[in-house]
């Protein structure tokens, strides 16, 4: 059995292909707006996975950690439609204390469909902000601009 693709890295940018299925769309065949958040989430998670950081692994640490999105601003440019082949492009821009700053774009060919600026926080199991584990920062630090 083969592992699903987590995409690939192009320089410091992670690229994840996403196909639009009927379940992603409304009755007109246009992607429902909330689904873009799912595609962005997949891009962020698979970026970390390729960098050697898994969400499950973070939970198994002696001092477990997780992430929560604290702010996301999405700018919708064009509609994606059923059967479109999209690319989710993700860059981790900076880590400041417990916060991670991330830029994301969704493209269909050269056409920009949506872009997002995301702020996520690393949290402990008590839900309080904490610095990301050193292994996580070490894994993604070389990919900062």
Residue frames as a rotation matrix with the C-alpha (Angstrom) as fourth column:
UNK 1
0.583 0.812 0.000 0.00
0.812 -0.583 0.000 0.00
0.000 0.000 -1.000 0.00
UNK 2
-0.359 -0.737 0.572 1.38
0.714 -0.612 -0.339 3.42
0.600 0.287 0.747 -0.91
UNK 3
-0.361 0.122 -0.924 1.39
0.737 -0.571 -0.363 6.47
-0.572 -0.812 0.116 1.35
UNK 4
0.710 0.613 0.345 -0.73
0.701 -0.577 -0.419 9.42
-0.058 0.539 -0.840 0.14
UNK 5
-0.125 -0.791 0.598 1.37
0.765 -0.460 -0.450 12.24
0.631 0.402 0.663 -1.26
UNK 6
0.323 0.124 -0.938 2.28
0.786 -0.587 0.193 15.03
-0.527 -0.800 -0.287 1.14
UNK 7
0.999 0.034 -0.028 3.31
0.010 -0.796 -0.605 17.17
-0.043 0.604 -0.796 -1.83
UNK 8
0.273 -0.955 0.119 6.83
0.935 0.234 -0.266 18.50
0.226 0.184 0.956 -2.34
UNK 9
0.422 -0.252 -0.871 9.11
0.362 -0.834 0.417 21.42
-0.831 -0.492 -0.261 -1.55
UNK 10
0.446 -0.358 0.820 10.19
0.769 -0.317 -0.556 24.00
0.459 0.879 0.133 -4.12
UNK 11
-0.376 -0.630 0.680 12.85
-0.010 -0.731 -0.683 26.01
0.927 -0.263 0.269 -2.36
UNK 12
-0.996 0.017 0.084 11.21
-0.085 -0.086 -0.993 27.21
-0.010 -0.996 0.088 0.86
UNK 13
-0.295 0.951 -0.089 7.67
-0.949 -0.302 -0.086 26.75
-0.109 0.059 0.992 -0.46
UNK 14
-0.740 0.181 0.648 5.60
0.039 0.973 -0.227 23.61
-0.672 -0.143 -0.727 0.01
UNK 15
-0.532 0.563 -0.633 3.34
-0.835 -0.225 0.502 22.57
0.140 0.795 0.590 -2.88
UNK 16
-0.712 0.402 0.576 0.31
0.017 0.830 -0.557 20.32
-0.702 -0.387 -0.598 -2.37
UNK 17
-0.864 0.465 -0.195 -1.93
-0.246 -0.051 0.968 19.24
0.440 0.884 0.158 -5.26
UNK 18
-0.612 0.772 0.172 -5.67
-0.043 0.185 -0.982 19.24
-0.790 -0.609 -0.080 -4.53
UNK 19
-0.887 0.440 0.140 -8.39
0.238 0.176 0.955 17.96
0.396 0.881 -0.260 -6.88
UNK 20
-0.660 0.733 0.166 -11.89
-0.700 -0.519 -0.491 19.42
-0.274 -0.440 0.855 -6.57
UNK 21
-0.910 0.411 -0.048 -14.60
0.387 0.887 0.251 16.80
0.145 0.210 -0.967 -6.19
UNK 22
-0.203 0.941 0.270 -18.38
0.257 -0.215 0.942 17.09
0.945 0.260 -0.198 -6.25
UNK 23
0.354 0.358 -0.864 -18.47
0.881 0.182 0.437 16.96
0.314 -0.916 -0.251 -2.43
UNK 24
-0.541 -0.674 -0.503 -16.38
0.786 -0.617 -0.019 20.18
-0.298 -0.406 0.864 -2.32
UNK 25
-0.945 0.114 0.307 -18.90
0.115 -0.763 0.636 22.22
0.307 0.636 0.708 -4.27
UNK 26
-0.495 0.865 -0.081 -22.31
-0.327 -0.272 -0.905 23.78
-0.805 -0.421 0.418 -3.95
UNK 27
0.244 0.707 0.664 -25.15
0.374 0.563 -0.737 23.00
-0.895 0.428 -0.127 -6.37
UNK 28
0.880 0.061 -0.472 -23.57
-0.353 -0.582 -0.733 25.25
-0.319 0.811 -0.490 -9.06
UNK 29
0.767 -0.641 0.042 -20.29
0.571 0.650 -0.501 23.31
0.293 0.408 0.865 -9.10
UNK 30
0.254 -0.656 0.711 -18.36
-0.303 -0.752 -0.586 26.11
0.918 -0.067 -0.390 -7.33
UNK 31
-0.420 -0.496 -0.760 -16.20
0.570 0.507 -0.646 25.31
0.706 -0.705 0.069 -4.29
UNK 32
0.739 0.659 -0.138 -17.97
0.457 -0.341 0.821 26.21
0.495 -0.670 -0.554 -1.06
UNK 33
0.484 -0.584 0.652 -15.98
-0.401 -0.810 -0.428 28.99
0.778 -0.055 -0.626 0.63
UNK 34
0.649 -0.220 0.729 -15.27
-0.724 0.119 0.680 27.12
-0.236 -0.968 -0.082 3.90
UNK 35
0.926 -0.290 0.241 -13.53
0.330 0.933 -0.144 24.32
-0.183 0.213 0.960 1.99
UNK 36
0.526 -0.786 0.325 -10.63
-0.055 -0.413 -0.909 26.64
0.849 0.460 -0.260 1.16
UNK 37
0.359 -0.371 0.856 -9.80
-0.926 -0.258 0.276 26.60
0.118 -0.892 -0.436 4.88
UNK 38
0.813 -0.032 0.581 -9.53
-0.130 0.964 0.234 22.81
-0.567 -0.266 0.779 4.65
UNK 39
0.803 -0.541 0.251 -7.14
0.449 0.272 -0.851 23.03
0.392 0.796 0.461 1.70
UNK 40
0.351 -0.683 0.641 -5.01
-0.549 -0.705 -0.450 25.58
0.759 -0.194 -0.622 3.54
UNK 41
0.545 -0.101 0.832 -4.94
-0.773 0.324 0.545 23.31
-0.325 -0.941 0.098 6.62
UNK 42
0.912 -0.215 0.348 -3.79
0.301 0.929 -0.214 20.36
-0.278 0.300 0.913 4.51
UNK 43
0.612 -0.711 0.346 -1.01
0.146 -0.329 -0.933 22.52
0.777 0.621 -0.098 3.07
UNK 44
0.290 -0.497 0.818 0.24
-0.863 -0.504 -0.001 23.59
0.413 -0.706 -0.576 6.51
UNK 45
0.650 0.025 0.760 0.07
-0.532 0.729 0.431 20.04
-0.543 -0.684 0.487 7.91
UNK 46
0.899 -0.303 0.316 1.77
0.428 0.759 -0.490 18.39
-0.092 0.576 0.812 4.94
UNK 47
0.513 -0.760 0.399 4.50
-0.340 -0.607 -0.718 21.04
0.788 0.233 -0.570 4.94
UNK 48
0.243 -0.401 0.884 5.32
-0.967 -0.023 0.255 20.06
-0.082 -0.916 -0.393 8.52
UNK 49
0.828 0.119 0.547 5.05
-0.144 0.990 0.003 16.36
-0.541 -0.081 0.837 7.65
UNK 50
0.819 -0.554 0.147 7.67
0.321 0.231 -0.919 16.75
0.475 0.800 0.367 4.89
UNK 51
0.219 -0.744 0.631 9.89
-0.622 -0.605 -0.497 18.68
0.752 -0.284 -0.595 7.31
UNK 52
-0.486 -0.433 -0.759 9.73
0.145 0.817 -0.559 15.66
0.862 -0.382 -0.334 9.64
UNK 53
-0.938 0.247 0.242 7.17
-0.315 -0.322 -0.893 17.01
-0.142 -0.914 0.380 12.12
UNK 54
-0.523 0.818 -0.240 3.90
0.311 0.445 0.840 15.15
0.794 0.364 -0.487 12.63
UNK 55
-0.019 0.622 0.783 0.96
-0.715 -0.555 0.425 16.25
0.699 -0.552 0.455 14.75
UNK 56
0.857 0.332 -0.393 0.86
-0.033 0.799 0.601 12.81
0.513 -0.502 0.696 16.34
UNK 57
0.051 -0.938 -0.342 4.57
0.714 0.274 -0.644 13.02
0.698 -0.211 0.684 17.11
UNK 58
-0.517 -0.189 0.835 4.04
-0.259 -0.895 -0.363 16.37
0.816 -0.404 0.414 18.87
UNK 59
0.450 0.792 0.412 1.37
-0.706 0.032 0.708 14.77
0.547 -0.609 0.574 21.04
UNK 60
0.804 -0.181 -0.566 3.73
0.323 0.933 0.160 11.93
0.499 -0.312 0.809 22.00
UNK 61
-0.147 -0.900 0.411 6.45
-0.032 -0.410 -0.911 14.25
0.989 -0.147 0.032 23.36
UNK 62
-0.519 -0.091 -0.850 7.14
0.804 0.285 -0.522 14.24
0.290 -0.954 -0.074 27.12
UNK 63
-0.531 0.397 -0.749 5.74
0.158 -0.822 -0.548 17.80
-0.833 -0.409 0.373 27.09
UNK 64
-0.236 0.456 0.858 3.03
0.926 0.374 0.055 17.40
-0.296 0.807 -0.510 24.39
UNK 65
-0.636 0.015 -0.772 2.23
-0.137 -0.986 0.094 20.24
-0.760 0.165 0.629 22.02
UNK 66
-0.024 0.649 0.760 -0.36
0.934 0.285 -0.214 21.10
-0.356 0.705 -0.614 19.39
UNK 67
-0.964 -0.248 0.093 -1.30
0.264 -0.870 0.417 24.05
-0.022 0.427 0.904 17.18
UNK 68
0.094 0.990 -0.108 -4.30
0.818 -0.139 -0.558 26.29
-0.567 -0.036 -0.823 17.05
UNK 69
-0.401 -0.128 0.907 -5.07
0.735 -0.636 0.236 28.91
0.546 0.761 0.349 14.43
UNK 70
-0.335 0.225 -0.915 -5.43
0.732 -0.549 -0.403 32.28
-0.593 -0.805 0.019 16.16
UNK 71
0.142 0.381 -0.914 -5.95
-0.352 -0.843 -0.407 34.41
-0.925 0.379 0.014 13.06
UNK 72
-0.508 -0.270 0.818 -6.59
0.685 0.449 0.574 33.74
-0.522 0.852 -0.043 9.39
UNK 73
0.058 0.462 -0.885 -7.31
-0.378 -0.810 -0.448 36.33
-0.924 0.361 0.128 6.71
UNK 74
-0.341 -0.075 0.937 -8.43
0.683 0.665 0.302 34.90
-0.646 0.743 -0.176 3.37
UNK 75
-0.242 0.228 -0.943 -8.68
-0.588 -0.808 -0.045 36.93
-0.772 0.544 0.329 0.19
UNK 76
0.075 0.379 0.922 -10.82
0.519 0.775 -0.361 35.16
-0.852 0.505 -0.138 -2.41
UNK 77
-0.572 -0.421 -0.704 -9.80
-0.344 -0.656 0.671 36.07
-0.744 0.627 0.230 -5.99
UNK 78
-0.449 0.401 -0.798 -11.56
-0.806 0.203 0.555 33.57
0.385 0.893 0.233 -8.27
UNK 79
0.473 0.669 0.573 -13.89
-0.807 0.591 -0.023 30.61
-0.354 -0.451 0.819 -7.95
UNK 80
-0.825 -0.564 -0.013 -12.57
-0.538 0.779 0.321 27.07
-0.171 0.272 -0.947 -8.09
UNK 81
0.195 0.933 -0.302 -14.90
-0.981 0.184 -0.066 24.56
-0.006 0.310 0.951 -9.72
UNK 82
0.653 0.160 0.740 -15.56
-0.282 0.958 0.042 20.85
-0.703 -0.236 0.671 -9.84
UNK 83
0.824 -0.402 0.400 -12.71
0.557 0.704 -0.440 18.83
-0.104 0.585 0.804 -11.42
UNK 84
0.751 -0.615 0.242 -10.19
-0.474 -0.756 -0.451 21.68
0.461 0.224 -0.859 -11.07
UNK 85
0.449 -0.745 -0.493 -6.63
0.818 0.565 -0.110 20.68
0.361 -0.354 0.863 -10.27
UNK 86
0.876 -0.084 0.475 -5.29
-0.225 -0.942 0.249 23.17
0.426 -0.325 -0.844 -7.74
UNK 87
-0.071 -0.902 -0.425 -1.97
0.609 0.298 -0.735 23.73
0.790 -0.311 0.529 -6.01
UNK 88
0.971 0.235 -0.036 -1.81
0.157 -0.517 0.841 24.87
0.179 -0.823 -0.539 -2.40
UNK 89
0.081 -0.982 0.170 1.46
0.440 -0.118 -0.890 26.76
0.894 0.147 0.423 -1.85
UNK 90
0.948 0.269 -0.168 2.61
0.231 -0.220 0.948 27.30
0.218 -0.938 -0.271 1.73
UNK 91
-0.116 -0.982 0.149 5.52
0.212 -0.171 -0.962 29.12
0.970 -0.080 0.228 3.32
UNK 92
0.644 0.125 -0.755 6.32
0.765 -0.066 0.641 29.32
0.031 -0.990 -0.138 7.01
UNK 93
0.547 -0.352 0.759 7.59
0.188 -0.832 -0.522 32.88
0.815 0.429 -0.389 7.34
UNK 94
-0.404 -0.680 0.612 8.61
-0.471 -0.419 -0.776 33.22
0.784 -0.602 -0.151 10.99
UNK 95
0.274 0.402 -0.873 8.36
0.701 0.538 0.468 31.86
0.658 -0.741 -0.134 14.52
UNK 96
-0.454 -0.333 0.826 8.08
-0.306 -0.813 -0.496 34.43
0.837 -0.478 0.267 17.31
UNK 97
-0.561 0.221 0.798 7.62
-0.795 0.127 -0.594 32.97
-0.233 -0.967 0.104 20.77
UNK 98
-0.437 0.453 0.777 4.65
0.068 0.878 -0.474 30.59
-0.897 -0.155 -0.414 20.55
UNK 99
0.514 0.770 -0.378 3.41
-0.243 -0.292 -0.925 32.09
-0.823 0.567 0.037 17.24
UNK 100
-0.501 -0.547 0.671 4.00
0.552 0.396 0.734 30.84
-0.667 0.738 0.104 13.72
UNK 101
0.108 0.468 -0.877 3.37
-0.459 -0.759 -0.461 33.13
-0.882 0.452 0.133 10.75
UNK 102
-0.461 -0.127 0.878 2.37
0.495 0.785 0.373 31.43
-0.737 0.606 -0.299 7.51
UNK 103
-0.272 0.368 -0.889 1.57
-0.761 -0.647 -0.035 32.62
-0.589 0.668 0.456 3.97
UNK 104
-0.472 0.184 0.862 -0.55
0.372 0.928 0.005 30.48
-0.799 0.323 -0.507 1.65
UNK 105
-0.384 0.382 -0.841 -1.89
-0.837 -0.528 0.142 30.63
-0.390 0.758 0.522 -1.89
UNK 106
-0.041 0.397 0.917 -4.18
0.314 0.876 -0.366 28.40
-0.948 0.273 -0.161 -3.91
UNK 107
-0.401 -0.192 -0.896 -3.62
-0.712 -0.550 0.437 28.42
-0.576 0.813 0.084 -7.65
UNK 108
0.551 0.437 0.711 -5.22
0.291 0.698 -0.654 26.88
-0.782 0.567 0.258 -10.73
UNK 109
0.448 -0.543 0.711 -2.40
0.828 -0.049 -0.559 26.97
0.338 0.839 0.427 -13.22
UNK 110
-0.664 -0.698 0.266 -1.19
0.584 -0.707 -0.398 30.58
0.467 -0.109 0.878 -13.08
UNK 111
-0.026 0.763 0.646 -4.54
-0.094 -0.645 0.758 31.90
0.995 -0.041 0.088 -11.77
UNK 112
-0.967 -0.235 0.093 -4.62
-0.085 -0.042 -0.995 32.91
0.238 -0.971 0.020 -8.11
UNK 113
-0.173 0.938 -0.300 -7.79
0.426 0.346 0.836 31.49
0.888 0.017 -0.459 -6.55
UNK 114
0.904 0.409 0.121 -7.30
0.054 -0.391 0.919 32.51
0.423 -0.825 -0.375 -2.90
UNK 115
-0.229 -0.972 -0.049 -4.55
0.184 0.006 -0.983 33.61
0.956 -0.234 0.177 -0.57
UNK 116
0.832 0.509 -0.218 -4.28
0.255 -0.003 0.967 33.57
0.492 -0.860 -0.132 3.20
UNK 117
-0.323 -0.819 0.475 -2.17
-0.433 -0.319 -0.843 35.03
0.842 -0.478 -0.251 5.97
UNK 118
0.623 0.524 -0.581 -2.26
0.159 0.642 0.750 32.71
0.766 -0.560 0.317 8.96
UNK 119
-0.327 -0.653 0.683 -1.11
-0.775 -0.229 -0.589 33.08
0.541 -0.722 -0.431 12.53
UNK 120
0.547 0.414 -0.728 -1.01
0.060 0.847 0.527 29.87
0.835 -0.332 0.439 14.54
UNK 121
0.153 -0.480 0.864 0.06
-0.949 -0.316 -0.007 29.34
0.276 -0.819 -0.503 18.13
UNK 122
-0.384 -0.321 -0.866 1.76
0.033 0.932 -0.361 26.38
0.923 -0.167 -0.347 19.68
UNK 123
0.231 0.531 0.815 -0.12
-0.867 -0.267 0.420 25.30
0.441 -0.804 0.398 22.80
UNK 124
-0.893 -0.424 0.151 0.36
-0.436 0.735 -0.520 22.79
0.109 -0.530 -0.841 25.57
UNK 125
-0.637 0.667 -0.387 -2.28
0.481 0.736 0.477 20.27
0.603 0.118 -0.789 26.58
UNK 126
-0.412 0.486 -0.771 -3.64
0.737 -0.320 -0.596 22.86
-0.536 -0.813 -0.227 29.01
UNK 127
0.475 0.630 0.614 -4.48
0.879 -0.376 -0.294 25.09
0.046 0.679 -0.732 26.01
UNK 128
0.745 -0.256 -0.616 -1.99
0.050 -0.899 0.435 27.77
-0.666 -0.355 -0.657 27.04
UNK 129
0.875 -0.459 -0.156 0.52
-0.286 -0.229 -0.930 29.21
0.391 0.859 -0.332 24.55
UNK 130
0.592 -0.773 0.227 4.04
0.043 0.311 0.949 27.79
-0.805 -0.552 0.217 24.70
UNK 131
-0.048 -0.691 -0.721 7.14
-0.891 -0.296 0.344 27.90
-0.451 0.659 -0.602 22.56
UNK 132
0.781 0.271 -0.562 7.24
-0.544 0.738 -0.400 25.23
0.306 0.618 0.724 19.86
UNK 133
0.796 -0.524 0.304 9.43
0.199 0.701 0.685 22.22
-0.572 -0.484 0.662 20.66
UNK 134
0.071 -0.865 -0.497 13.06
-0.513 -0.459 0.725 22.76
-0.855 0.203 -0.476 19.57
UNK 135
-0.551 -0.293 0.782 12.86
0.377 0.748 0.546 19.92
-0.745 0.595 -0.301 17.03
UNK 136
0.443 0.786 0.432 10.03
0.807 -0.139 -0.574 21.66
-0.391 0.603 -0.695 15.22
UNK 137
0.809 -0.185 -0.558 11.87
-0.244 -0.969 -0.031 24.97
-0.535 0.161 -0.830 14.97
UNK 138
-0.239 -0.966 0.102 15.06
-0.356 0.185 0.916 23.17
-0.904 0.182 -0.387 13.89
UNK 139
-0.291 0.188 0.938 13.13
0.682 0.728 0.065 21.33
-0.671 0.659 -0.340 11.15
UNK 140
0.558 0.639 0.530 11.50
0.825 -0.359 -0.436 24.42
-0.088 0.681 -0.727 9.60
UNK 141
0.483 -0.419 -0.769 14.11
0.102 -0.845 0.525 27.14
-0.870 -0.332 -0.365 10.39
UNK 142
-0.594 -0.789 0.160 16.15
0.273 -0.010 0.962 26.41
-0.757 0.615 0.221 7.22
UNK 143
-0.363 0.544 0.757 12.99
0.930 0.156 0.334 27.01
0.063 0.824 -0.562 5.15
UNK 144
0.480 0.470 -0.741 12.42
0.542 -0.823 -0.171 30.57
-0.690 -0.319 -0.650 6.39
UNK 145
0.742 -0.117 0.660 13.09
0.577 -0.392 -0.717 33.34
0.342 0.913 -0.223 3.87
